[in-house]
Amino acid sequence: MKWKTYVVSVLIALAVGGLSALITSGNMMIYDELVQPPLAPPAILFPIVWTILYVAMGIGAARVCIEGKGMRVITTEAIKTYAAQLVVNFFWSIIFFNFRAFLAAFLWLILLWVLILVMLVRFAKVDNLAAIINIPYLVWVTFAGYLNFMIYILN
């Protein structure tokens, strides 16, 4: 039964990322047209990293659901925060790529960063491993914040 929770949770996270990518796919070519800051990775790296991160998000959320059965309130708060950050994550690429609103995207990314941090804290209250496997997500979004802000400044 646990494996179904993992599969569904990972598929939900991947679906959110996939739908966002689908909505923005016609505008992602702007990344290569923008003045890039130092340390900007090639565009091909983003879907690889995001796929790994969405899988980690899904695994973390599944662990919280499975391990938190006896802690209903704490688990519910952790999953609500997870869902909120997933929604905010979904809209970032639309703001950045479709609307080309780089400053708004950066500010939105700050909101995402805060939600991820809160999610990590809440996940840790239920299952430490669920939080630990999502630390790279926070690190990546921090790096994305740097890229986003510098693209705003340079363009």
Secondary structure, DSSP 8 states (H G I E B T S, - for coil): -HHHHHHHHHHHHHHHHHHHHHHHGGGTTHHHHS---TT---TTHHHHHHHHHHHHHHHHHHHHHHHTTT-HHHHHHHHHHHHHHHHHHHHHHIIIIIS--HHHHHHHHHHHHHHHHHHHHHHHHH-HHHHHTTHHHHHHHHHHHHHHHHHHHH-
